Amino acid sequence: MSRKLYKYVGPDILDVAFSESDYCGFKFSYPKDYNDPYELFLTIDFEDNSDVVAFYNEIVQEIPQYPTTCFSKSPIVTPMWAHYAHNSKGFVIEVDEEKLESYVADVRVDDVIYQDTPREELKSTLQMAMYRGKPRDIMFLRNGVCNAAYFTKKECWGYELERRVVVSDSDVKDVGGNMILHIPIDCITAIIAGPRTKSEYLIKGEEWSDEIGADFYLAKVGKSVSEPYFLNLQNETFHFDGNSIVQSISACASCYEPTEELQDECSWCSISEHQENIAAANNPLRALAEAGALGNYIESFNAIGRK
């Protein structure tokens, strides 16, 4: 099964992304324009002695800037829904990585490594280049530094689960001042609407998924687990298994949330009226409320903590 990439976008992006017939466009940027001030920074230890830094500067100089965009390896990253999909009001576009690579000649796709220190493996490469001085050692160093620069980020960004895509300038075209890579729509395998997406955008998402022949899912926030699940237009239940979106073996007949195998209802929907009555009878705060003493009790209880 081909790896899937996930692009989090705002609610109004679909019309822009699919504006060119039979293609989907993704915005690329140079790393110098990214919101991380330390892009392309984590290569060698710049606190090393000045001889080493001077040699590095002579050989590497500036890291070349290539058009770059960021995907995630998962469609269920809550901060990503919040930051890039407008607080869960937008979409996630699922892309088939293998098809993308087959259409873009010079593409480089790889996981981002998250660490707060320089890449350890470059130390020996740098030493060999510095002390042997052979052209091939110099090229190994330059290529290693470029790879480390593009695919290393500080640990604070680790929640993104980023899989980065880097292409050549010739692969993108200028559209309104933006670098856009257009890939055929058969690379797009699904459109996922956020749990807070407004109805007019939901309709757009359904229309575009039908237009391009992709699956359409609505992300749902359940009560039993802390990760979203997905419903298709037939209210069939799906979940992300760590690699792709798959249909759930068992789901609640009432709310459609995934359940343990052969469990007809989730723990919330299976609560009976009898159980509700027992829980209410065992709640001492109800007795205080009926006696008109609940407000004073809560105020007194909280006052203890303040003291």
C-alpha positions in Angstrom: 0.0 0.0 0.0 1.4 3.4 -1.0 2.2 5.9 1.7 -0.2 8.7 2.1 0.7 12.4 2.7 -1.7 14.8 4.4 -2.0 18.5 3.7 -3.9 20.6 6.2 -5.6 23.6 4.6 -8.1 26.4 5.4 -11.8 26.1 4.4 -11.5 28.3 1.3 -8.5 26.6 -0.2 -10.2 23.8 -2.1 -11.4 26.1 -4.9 -7.9 27.5 -5.3 -6.2 24.1 -5.1 -8.4 22.6 -7.9 -8.7 25.8 -10.0 -6.7 24.3 -12.9 -8.7 21.5 -14.6 -7.4 18.0 -13.9 -4.8 19.2 -11.5 -4.3 20.0 -7.8 -2.0 22.9 -6.9 0.1 23.1 -3.7 2.0 26.2 -2.6 5.7 25.8 -2.2 8.1 28.3 -0.5 11.8 28.7 0.0 12.9 27.8 3.5 14.0 31.3 4.2 10.4 32.4 4.0 9.1 29.8 6.5 7.9 30.7 10.0 10.7 28.7 11.7 13.7 31.1 12.1 16.0 28.1 12.5 15.1 26.5 9.1 18.3 25.0 7.5 20.2 25.6 10.8 20.8 22.2 12.4 23.8 20.9 10.4 27.1 21.1 12.3 28.0 22.4 15.7 28.7 26.1 15.1 30.3 26.4 18.6 33.2 24.3 17.4 36.6 26.0 17.0 36.8 28.8 14.4 39.1 26.7 12.1 36.3 24.2 11.6 33.6 26.8 11.1 35.8 28.7 8.6 36.3 25.5 6.6 32.6 24.8 6.7 31.8 28.3 5.5 34.3 28.0 2.7 32.9 24.7 1.4 29.2 25.0 2.1 28.7 28.7 2.2 24.9 29.3 2.0 22.5 26.3 1.8 20.8 26.4 -1.6 17.1 27.4 -1.5 14.7 25.0 -3.2 10.9 25.1 -3.4 9.6 23.2 -0.4 6.3 22.3 1.1 5.3 20.4 4.2 2.9 17.5 4.6 2.0 15.5 7.7 2.1 11.7 8.0 -1.2 11.8 9.9 -4.6 13.3 9.4 -5.4 13.2 13.2 -2.9 15.7 14.6 -5.0 18.0 16.8 -2.5 21.0 16.7 -2.3 20.7 12.9 -6.1 20.9 12.6 -6.0 24.0 14.9 -3.1 25.8 13.3 -3.4 25.0 9.6 -7.0 24.0 9.1 -8.5 27.1 10.9 -9.4 25.5 14.2 -10.8 22.4 12.6 -13.0 24.4 10.1 -10.9 23.5 7.1 -9.8 20.3 5.3 -7.1 17.8 5.0 -6.1 16.7 1.5 -4.8 13.1 1.2 -2.1 12.6 -1.4 -0.7 9.3 -2.8 3.1 9.7 -2.3 4.0 7.1 -4.9 1.9 8.8 -7.6 3.3 12.3 -6.7 6.9 11.0 -7.1 6.1 9.5 -10.5 4.9 12.8 -11.8 7.6 15.1 -10.5 11.1 14.2 -11.9 13.3 15.9 -9.3 11.2 15.5 -6.2 12.7 14.6 -2.8 10.3 13.3 -0.2 11.5 12.3 3.3 10.7 12.4 7.0 11.8 15.3 9.1 14.0 14.4 12.0 13.3 16.3 15.2 16.3 17.1 17.4 17.8 20.1 19.1 21.4 19.3 18.3 23.3 19.2 15.1 23.4 16.0 13.0 26.0 13.7 14.7 26.8 11.8 11.4 28.1 15.0 9.8 31.0 15.2 12.3 33.1 12.5 10.7 32.2 13.7 7.2 33.4 17.2 8.1 36.6 15.9 9.6 37.4 13.8 6.6 36.7 16.6 4.2 38.8 19.0 6.3 41.9 16.8 6.8 42.0 14.8 3.6 40.8 17.5 1.3 39.7 15.2 -1.5 37.1 16.5 -3.9 34.8 13.5 -3.2 35.0 14.2 0.5 34.0 17.8 -0.1 31.0 16.7 -2.2 29.9 14.2 0.5 30.0 17.0 3.0 28.1 19.4 0.8 25.4 16.9 0.1 25.2 15.7 3.7 24.8 19.2 5.0 22.1 20.0 2.5 20.1 16.9 3.4 20.5 17.6 7.1 19.4 21.2 6.7 16.2 20.4 4.8 15.2 17.4 6.9 16.0 18.4 10.5 13.9 20.6 12.7 13.9 21.4 16.4 12.0 19.1 18.7 9.3 21.7 19.5 7.9 21.1 16.0 7.7 17.3 16.5 3.9 17.3 16.8 3.7 18.0 13.1 4.9 14.5 12.1 6.2 16.3 9.0 7.1 14.6 5.7 8.8 17.2 3.6 8.6 17.6 -0.2 11.4 19.4 -2.0 11.4 20.1 -5.7 13.4 22.1 -8.3 12.5 25.6 -9.5 11.6 24.2 -12.9 8.9 22.1 -11.3 6.8 25.0 -10.0 5.3 28.0 -11.7 4.4 31.5 -10.5 0.7 31.9 -9.9 -0.1 35.4 -8.5 3.3 35.7 -6.9 3.2 32.2 -5.3 5.2 29.1 -6.3 2.7 26.4 -7.2 3.3 22.8 -8.0 0.5 21.2 -10.0 0.0 17.5 -9.8 -2.6 15.4 -11.6 -5.8 14.9 -9.6 -5.4 11.1 -9.5 -2.7 11.8 -6.9 -5.5 13.0 -4.6 -7.1 10.1 -2.9 -9.3 11.7 -0.3 -10.7 15.0 1.1 -11.3 15.2 4.8 -13.5 17.9 6.3 -12.9 19.1 9.8 -15.4 18.5 12.6 -16.2 22.2 12.7 -16.4 22.8 8.9 -19.4 25.0 8.1 -22.1 23.6 5.9 -21.3 25.6 2.8 -17.7 24.4 2.8 -18.9 20.8 3.5 -20.9 21.0 0.3 -17.8 22.2 -1.5 -15.7 19.4 -0.2 -18.3 16.8 -1.3 -18.6 18.4 -4.7 -14.8 18.5 -5.2 -14.3 14.9 -4.0 -17.0 13.8 -6.5 -15.5 15.9 -9.3 -12.0 14.4 -8.9 -13.1 10.8 -7.9 -11.6 11.0 -4.4 -13.1 9.6 -1.1 -14.8 12.1 1.1 -14.7 11.9 4.9 -16.0 14.0 7.8 -13.7 14.0 10.8 -15.7 13.5 14.0 -14.7 14.1 17.7 -15.8 11.1 19.7 -16.4 10.8 23.5 -14.6 7.6 24.2 -11.2 8.2 22.6 -9.0 11.3 22.2 -8.4 10.9 18.5 -10.9 11.8 15.7 -12.6 9.2 13.6 -14.1 9.6 10.1 -17.5 9.1 8.5 -18.1 8.8 4.8 -21.3 9.9 3.1 -22.9 6.6 3.9 -22.2 7.0 7.6 -19.7 4.2 7.5 -17.0 4.5 10.1 -13.2 4.8 9.4 -10.1 5.5 11.5 -6.4 6.2 10.9 -4.3 3.1 11.7 -1.0 4.9 11.6 -0.5 4.5 7.9 -3.8 5.1 6.2 -7.5 5.6 6.7 -9.2 2.2 7.0 -12.8 1.1 7.7 -13.4 0.2 11.3 -14.4 -3.4 12.1 -17.0 -2.3 14.6 -18.8 0.9 15.3 -21.6 2.3 17.6 -25.0 1.8 16.0 -26.1 5.2 17.5 -23.2 7.7 17.1 -21.0 5.6 14.7 -17.9 6.0 16.9 -15.5 3.1 16.6 -15.9 0.5 19.3 -14.2 -2.7 20.4 -14.9 -5.6 18.1 -18.5 -7.0 18.3 -19.6 -4.1 20.6 -22.8 -2.7 19.2 -22.7 0.6 21.1 -20.0 2.8 22.6 -19.9 3.1 26.4 -21.8 6.4 26.3 -24.6 5.4 24.0 -25.1 2.1 26.0 -26.0 4.0 29.2 -29.5 2.9 30.2 -32.1 5.0 32.0 -31.7 2.6 35.0 -28.0 3.4 35.2 -28.6 7.1 35.0 -31.0 6.8 37.9 -28.5 4.9 40.0 -25.8 7.4 39.2 -28.1 10.3 40.2 -29.0 8.6 43.4 -25.4 8.1 44.4 -24.5 11.8 43.7 -24.5 13.6 47.0 -24.4 17.0 45.3 -27.9 16.4 44.0 -29.1 16.1 47.6 -27.4 19.4 48.5 -29.0 21.1 45.5 -32.5 19.9 46.5 -31.9 21.2 49.9 -30.8 24.6 48.5 -27.4 24.3 50.0 -25.2 23.5 47.0 -24.1 27.0 46.2 -22.9 27.7 49.8 -21.1 24.3 49.9 -19.2 24.9 46.7 -18.2 28.4 47.8 -17.0 27.1 51.2 -15.2 24.2 49.6 -13.3 26.4 47.1 -12.5 28.9 49.9 -10.4 26.1 51.7 -8.2 25.9 48.6 -7.7 29.6 48.5 -6.6 29.8 52.1 
